[in-house]
Amino acid sequence: MLSRAIALCGTDSADPPMRTLTAGQLSVEFDNGALRYVRYGGIEVLRAIAFLVRDENWGTFAARLENLKIDESEDGFSVSYRATCADAKRSLVYDATITGGSDGALTFEAVATPQTDVLTNRTGFIVLHPLDGVAGQPVKILKVDGSETLSTFPEIINPMCPFKDLRALSHEFAPGSWATCTMEGDTFEMEDQRNWSDASYKTYVRPLTQPWPYVLPKGEPVAQKVSLTISGKPPSAAASDGRRPVTVTIGEEVGVLPAVGIGIPAEEAGHSLERGALVELLSPQWLVCEVDLRQGHGLAEMKNFRSLSQLTGAEVALEIITLGSLDPDSELASVARAARAAGLEPSAVAAFPAQDMVSVQPGVPWPEMPTFEETFAAARKAFPHAAIGGGMAAYFTELNRKRPPAAPLDYVTHTTCPNVHAADDQSVMETIEALPYQIISTRSFMGDAISYRIGPSQLGCRENPYGKATTPNPHNGRVCLSRIDPRQRGLFNAAWSLAYMAACARGKVDMVALGSTTGPFGHIYRRTDFEQPYFDDLDRPAVYPSFHVLAGLAQAAGKPHFSTTLSQQGKLAALAFSLNKKTQLWLANLTSNAVTAVIPSVGTTGARIAQLDERGFAELTTSPDYLDNARIDLASGRVELGAYAVARIEIDTPRR
């Protein structure tokens, strides 16, 4: 059966609803024990305060709440509850108390008691500061020793911890209005969470210079407290956007659209060929083909990659994970021999020693391995006719911590994963906010002389550099660091993918690879060893909603790209370009609520619209040409987009 939840997010499992608590100008969203979107006068002061328990692989426990009590009055609110974090190995309970007042004072206290010995990488409070109005702005720092300093929230993403030994942070969130966040019970430090594409700066308990994982002994309590105070000039109350329409303005030409790539994990190459007609319709310019010598990949995989290249006409970029021996020449020479034997001539090659697939903390020595220069030289020797790339097959975090020299390279590359720290819908969609910072940060240390490629990126986690393995997801839920993310199959991923491409286009990235053809990261359905509700019951070939986004944008690669301006941020993503002497405007609703878009340029000329939305889900998943068949005339510039809907609008008058 097809439910609305499956159409939107691929699963009937739902995010717990948030509850708004207010006291005067203070408002917070209570989210299953955590506080999110702490606002004063309508201005976001903190993105979140949460007490978290993380296992030895950095997986985050979902807290089970009991005895929840919420009291509200005109002058304040209070919350109390008991939470349990447990798995088959360990159990911990904590008692939490939250109070908020009309003067802006907010406290969150927790006392945790391990019921068993608890092996953990982190147990305690985290505090998230947002990016808007904070990045690049001053911050007053109170340290544990009582000293005070003035600094700045980083604008270029900091690979190190920008602030350590913290007791309190103060920032000006409106002219003359200051928010001070004080953290007690342990020593806190801050990391630039944009490294992992989180849209925040994160202050957390227990410095990473201390050993981890560590054990919380059974029965020994842990007490911590976070408090917020507001001082200075009262801010003018910000106007609420509510349900006001978002005006979308198309501007002038600002560049060209990136080439579109698709990832081809070795295990999906054969399945992709079985669905060759649909793969051909995706029409990517690049296939980013995975060769992992740890898995023994060789001739058989190369033959499949060659066949897929011939089928689609796409160029092949080999992404090679070597064994990391001190003889990269022989390792890459063996890969080159397999490629030649298969008749495959890759256009691009990037090689990564296996040691780089495991995260190394800043300041910690890297294991013995070939140097960047040795690996790049070996790749160029083995593949003399290919463009040679470098960077990281893992995430921007690892690239930022270990920056390659630009001179030996033709391009730099990395991927992103949006569910490292949080897997709820809002947090995952908000990772788009961090992508522009990753792009400008990469350019800051790699320069503009070499090409820049991102991906393959997708909702699921390809590989976990921070633990022994990715996290299992047997119940089709929202799980951090899992390969299987059910939203890959829903409208959510179509909206996220469009927003991702739009951010990369604005950042002038040269090639963007999103997802794969089939499998857990796919745009095309195939039966797998994990459950795929609705799709598993179909008796014909099917595609996921993101298929239409990737196929549509692949047609426009290299075409003129126009700037877009939105009257409100966070609700819509927009991408405009020229194709077939017309202007195409793509819009994505990034929220679970309906959003109205107003497009002034549509009112004076002919236009047509086709939408990917829940109403047409059954047809769009079984009709690969759905967008062309679903086009209707657009009589005005007002467009209603349902939850996570994507609209393609064709405007007859081209931009000049």
N, C-alpha and C positions, 0 to 999 in steps of 0.2 A: 504494500500500500504506500502511496505517495502522500506524505504529510507536508504541511507547510515547513516544519522544522527541517525535514530532510531536504526540501528544495532550497532552503536558505543555507543550511550548514552541514548537510550530509548525515545528520544524526538526530534522533529524537531526544537525545540528552540535551538539556538546556542549561545555560548559565543561570545561576541563582539570581533572582531579581534584586536590584539595589533599592534601598529606601533612603529618601532624602530627609535629613534632620536639620533643623534650622533653629537659630537663636539670634534674634536681631539680624545684623548683616552677615553673621557667620552661617555657612551651610556646608554640609558634608554629605557624601553618599556612603551609606553603610552597606558593605559588600561582604557577606558571609564572614563577618568577624573583622574585616579590614575597613579602613577609612580611605575613601578615594575622593578626588576632586574637592579638596578643602578650599573653599572660596570665602573671601571677605569683600563685601560690597560688590559681589558678582565677579570678582577677579580671582583667578586661580592662584592660590598661594603655594599649596603643595599638591603634587599629583597623587600621593598616597602615603599612608602610615600603616604598617602591617607587622604583626609578629609572625615570623616564619620558622618552620623547621625544614631543613634540607638534609637529604641523605648523603652518603659518601660519593654518589655520582652527580651531586648537585640537583637531583630531582626534588621537587617541592611537594610536601605532603598537603593534601586537601584536608583542612580541619573539619571535624564533625562537631557542630555546636549543640550544646544542651543548656537548659535553664536560661534561655535568652530573655532578658527583661529590658524594655525600652520605655523610658518616660520622657515626655515632652511638655514644656510649658512655654509661655511667652518669653521668659528670660533665660531659658536654658534647656538642655537635654542631658540624659544620662543613659548609659548602656552597660549592662553586665552580662557575662556568659561564662560558661566553662567549655573549653575546646579540647578535643582529643586528636592527636596526630599519631598514627600507628600503622604498622605493617606486620608481617609475620615475624620480623626480627626484633622489633622495638615498639615501645609505647611511651608517650609523654602527654600529660594533661597540663593545661594552663588556665588560670582564672584571670579574666580581663575586666577592667573597669574603664569606661570612657565618660568624660564629662565635657560639656561645651557651654559657654556663656555668651550673653549678648555683647559683652565687651571684647569678644574675639578670643578669649582664653579657651584653650583646648588641651585636655590631658588624656593620655592613653597609658594605662599601667597594666603590666602583666606579671604574674608569678607562675613560673613553670615548674612542674615536679615530674621528673622521669619516673615512670612506673617500672621500668627495667633500665639496665644500662643502655644508653642511647648513643650509637655511633652517628656522628653528624659532621657535615662540613660547615654548617652555620645554623645556630638556633638563637633567635632574638629579633629585635626590631630592625626594620629598614624604613628609611624615610626617602621619598622621591620628590625632587624638585622638578617642575616642568621646564620646558625649553622656551616657550614663548614669553618674551619679556625678561628672561633670566640669562640665556646664553650670551656670553660676552659682557655681562653686567657685573658691577661691584658686589662683593660679599664681605661682611665682617665675620671674622672667625675668632671664637673663644676656644682655647685649647684646654686639655685636661690639666695642665700645670698652672692655669689661670692667666696665661699670657694672651694678648689680643693682637691680631694682625688684620690688615685690609688686603684683599686679593680680588680676583675676578673669576667668575664661572668661565671655564674654557669655551672658546668658540670653535677653534680647531680641536678635534677630538684628542684627548690626552690618553696615551697608552698606559701611563702610570696612574697611581692614585694622586689626584691633584691636591687633596687635603688629608692630613693624618692627625691622629691624637686629638680628635674633636670632642668638644663638649657642647658647643652651640654654634649655629649659623644664622646670620641676620642678612636679609636683603630687602631692598626697596621695591615693593611690588606695585606701587603707584606713587606719583609725586608727593614726597613728604610722608609716605606711609611705609612703615617697616614691619616686617614679620620676623620674629626670632624663634627658632626651633631649638629646644634644649633636649639633650639626650643623656640619660643617666643610667647607671647600673653596670657599665663597662666602658671600654675605650672604643670609640667609633672612628671610622674613616670613610672617605668618599671615593667612589670610582665613577668614571665617565661612562654611564651605561649605554650611551650611543654607540660604543664599540660593538655591542651585540644587537644594535638597531632598536633598542628600547628608547622611547621618547622621554628620557629623564636623566637626571644625575641622581645616583643612589648613594645615600649614606647608610652604612650598615655596621653591625656590631662584630667585634672580634677581628683585629687586623690580620690581613693575609700573611704577614710575616711570622705569625704564630703557626705552629703545626696544624695540619688538617689532613684527613678527618681526625676528630678528637672524640673523647667519650664523656658524656654527661652521666655521672654515677647515679645509680638508682637511689631515689629518695632525697637527693640533695637539691633544694630549690634554687631557681634562678629568677631574680627579680630585676625588672627594668622599667623605665618610664620615659615617655616622650611628651613634651609639652610645647605648646605654641602660644605666643603672646603677640599682640598687635600694639604698636606705639606710633606716636607722631600724629600727623594731620589725618583726620578721618578721610578715607577716599570717597570720591564721588561715585555713587552707585552706578555700575555699568549696566547699560541697557541689555535686557534679555533678548536674544535672537528668537527664542520661542519657535514658532512655526513660520516665521517670516520667510518668503521666498529668497533663494540665492540667485543673485544676478550674475550671469556669465557673459563676460565681454571678450571677444576675440580681437587680438591685437595684430601687430605686424610680424613679418617673417623674422625668426630669430635663429634659424639653423635648419638642420635636416633631422629626420627621425632616425634613431639607431637601427642597425640591422637586428633582425630577430633570430634568436637561436633557441634550440631545444636541446635539453640534456638527453643523452642516451646512456643510461647505466648499462653495463655489459649484460646483465641478466635480463634486460628488457629488449635488447636488440632483436632477438628472434621473435618475440611476441609482437614487436613493432612491424616486422615484415609480414606477419600473419594478418595484420590490419593495414596493409599497404595502401589501399585506396584512401583511407582516412588520413594516414600519415602524409600522403601526397597532397591532400587538400590543405593541410596545415601550412605547406609551402614555406618552411623556414629558410633563411639564407645560410645558416650555420647549424651543424650538428656537433655538439660538444660531447665527444665520445670518451667514455671512461675506460682506461686501461690500468688495472691494479695488479702489479706484479705480486703483491701479497696474496692475491686470489688465483695466481697462475694464469692470468689472461694472456692470450697470444693469438695464434693464427685463426682459430675459429671465430673469435670476436672480431678480428680485423675483416674477415670475409663478410660478416653481417654488416659492419659499418660501411664497407664498400657498396654493398647492395642497397643500403638505405640512402647513401649519397647518390647513387645512380637513379634510384626511384624518385627522389625529391629534387635533384639538381642542386642540392645544398653542398657547400664546402664543409670539410671535416677539420675540426680542431681536436687533436688528441690531448686529453688530460691524463697524464701518466703519473701514477704513484709508484715510485721505485722502492726497492728494498732498503735504500739508504746506505748501501755499501760505500766504501771509500774509493770504489772504481766505477763511477757513473758512466764512463765510456762504454764498458762492456755491457752494463745493464741496458742502456739506451740503444746500443748497437743491436742487441737481441730483439728489441721492439721494432727497430727499423727493418730488420730482416723479415720479421713476421708481416709487417705492412707490405713490403715488396712482394713477398710470396703470395699475398692476398690480392695484389694489384691495386693497393690503396696508396694514393699520394696525398697525404694530408697537407692542407694549406697552412695550418698553424699547429704548433706543438708547445705545450707547457709541461714541464716535468717537476715533480715535487717529491723530495725524499720522504720516506715513511715517518721519520722523526718529526717532520713538520705537521703531521696530522694529530699530534698530541699537544695540547696547550702548555705553554711554559710561562710561569709568572714573570712579570718584569723584574729584572735584577738577578734572576736565577740563571746560571750557566746552561746553555743548550747542550744536548748530548753530542757525542762525537758523530760527525756526519760530513758529507761534502760541503764545501762552501757554495754560496750562490754562484760565484764565477765559474767554479768547476762544473756545476750542474748545467749552467747555461751553455758553456763551451761544449760540453758533451752532447747536449741536445742539438746544437747547431752543426756539429760534426756528423751526427747520425741522420739529421734531416736538413741537408744543406739548402733545400729549396723552400723550406717552410718559414713562416714568421715565427719567431721564438718569443714565448711569453714567460712571465714569472710573477711571483706574488705568493698567493696561497690558494690551495684547493679547498681549504677550510674558510673561515669567516673573516670579515674585515678586522676583527679583534686581533687575529694572529698576524695579519699583514701589518697592522699598525704597530704591533710589538716587535716585529722582525721585518724591517723595511729593506727590500732588495735594492741594489744599485740600478739606476735607470739606463746607464750607458750601454750595457750589453743586450738590452731587450728591445723588442719591437712593440710589445704591449704588456700592460700590467693587468692582473685579474684577481678577483676574489668572489666569494659568494656571501649571502646573508641567510640568516635563519630567524624568523620572527617569534619563535616560541621558546627561547632559551630560558627566560626568567618567568614568564607568565603566559598562560595559554587561553585566557578568556578572550572573547570576541573583541572587546574594546581595546585591550592591550595589544593584541596582534595587529589590528587595523592601524593603531597609532604608530606602529613601527615605521610607517611611511614617512612620518614627520622627521625621523632620524636620517633617512636616506640622503637628503641633500647635504647634510653635514658629513656623512661618510665620503661623498663624492668630492666635496671641496677639500676635505682633509687628505684624501689620497692624492689629489692634484698638488697639494701643498708640499708633499715630500717626493712625489714622482715627477712633477713637472708636466708641461703640456706637450713635450716633444714626442712622446710615445702614445700609442693608442691605449684606450681604456675599455676593458670588457668586464661586465659583471655577470656572474652566474655560472652554472645553473642554480637559481634560487627558487624556493618554493615554500609552502607552508610547513611541510614536514622537515625533519632533521636528517640530512644525509649521513652524517657521521658525528659522533659526540666527542669533541676534543677534550672535554672536561671530565670524562668518566670512562668506565670500562666499556660501556655500550649505550646505545640509544634506549629509551624507556619503552617497555611494552605498553600496548594499548588494546587489551583484549575486549574492552567493553565499548569501543567505538566512541570514546569521549574526547575531551579537550585535554591533552596531556603534554606537558613540557618535554622537549627533547625527544619526541617520539617520531619515528619514520612515518607513522600512519596518522594523518590528520584528516578527519572526515570532511572538513570544510573544503578540501581540495576538490570534492565532487559537487559542491553547492555553488549557489550564486555568490556567496561570500568570496570565494577564490576568484571569480570573474571580476568582481569589483576591486579586490586587492591587486590583481594582476594589472588592471588598467591603471590604477593609481601608481603602481611600481614603474610601469613603462613611462607614465607621464613625468614622474620625478627624474628618471634617468634621461629623458629627452631634454628636460630643462637644464640638467647638468651636463649636457653634451657628451654623454657616454656613447662610445662608438658601436658597441654590440651588447645586447642584453639577452641572456638565455634564461627562460623561465620554465621550470618543471621538466617533465619528460613526455614522451609520447604515450606510454602506458605505465601501469604499476602504481605504487603509492603516490608518486609525484606526477601522475599522468594527466593528460587532457583527453585521452581516449580510454573508454572502459574496456577492461578485460577481467575475466573471472580470476580471483586471487585466493590466497589462503586466509584472507581476512574478510569479514562481512562488509558488504556494500549494499545497504538497504535500498530498495526500489530497483537499482540497476541489476542486482542478481536475479530479479524476477522477469527481466525483459527477455524476449525471444528473438531479438534482432540487434545488430550493432548499435552502439550508443556512444555518445560523447558527453563530456562534462561541459557546463556553461563556459568555462575558461577557454575551451576549444575555439569558440567563435571570436573571442577577443584576440587570441594569438593569431588565428588565421586572418582576421581582418587587418590587424596591424602589420602582419608580414607583407601584405600587398603594398603597404605604404612606406616600407623601409627606404631610406634615402630621399624621401620626398620632402618638400619644404614644410617646415614646422612653424606654427604660429604661436605667439604668446597667448595665454588666457589669464584673465583676472576674475577672481571670485569675491563677491561682496561679503561673504562669511567663510571662515576657515573651518575645516574639520568635518564638514557634511558631505561635500562633493569633491571628486577629482575630475579634471578636465584635460583633454588632449585634442588639439586642432591641427589639421594639416591639409595639404592640397593633394587631390587624387582625381585623375580623369577630368581635369578642368573644373572641378567642383571643390568646395570646402567641406571636409568632414569634421564634425565635432563629436567626440565621444565623451560621455558623462558617466560617472559611476557614483551611486549612492553608497557612502561609506558607513552608513548607520543602519540600525534595525527599525528605524521609523521612516515613514514616508517623507519625502523632501520634494518641494516644488522648485524648479529651476526656471528662471526667466532669461531668455536669450534675445536681446534687442535686435540683433542683426537678422533674425529670422522673420520679423514682422514685415519686412519690405521686399521680400523675395520668395521664390518658391523653395520649398524644403520638404523632405520626407524623413520619416523616423521609423526605426525598428528597435524594439526593446527586448532584452533578456530579463524576464521577471518571473515571479512564481506562478502567474496565471498561465504562461505559455511553457512551463517547465517540461511537461511531458513531450510536447512537440519539439522543443529546442534540443532536447537530449537525444532524439531519434532522427533529427533532420539536420545534417551537417550544413545545408544551405539555408538554414532557417532565417537568418537575417535578411537575405534577399527576398525571400517569400513573404516575410512579415512586414515589409515596408508599407506605410500608409502616408498619405499627405499630412503635413503639419500645418494647420491653418493659422496658428499663432506662435508666438515665441514662448509660450508657457507650457512646460513639460512636467508631468507628475511622475516621479520615480518611486516605486515601492522599495521595500527593504532590500538592500544590496543589489538593486536593479542596475543594469547597464543599458545606456541608450546610444545608438548610432544615428546621428543626424546629418543628412546630406543637404547642403545648401547650394543652390544653383549658381549663385554669384561667387566667383572665385575671389580670394584675397589678392591684393596687389601690393 
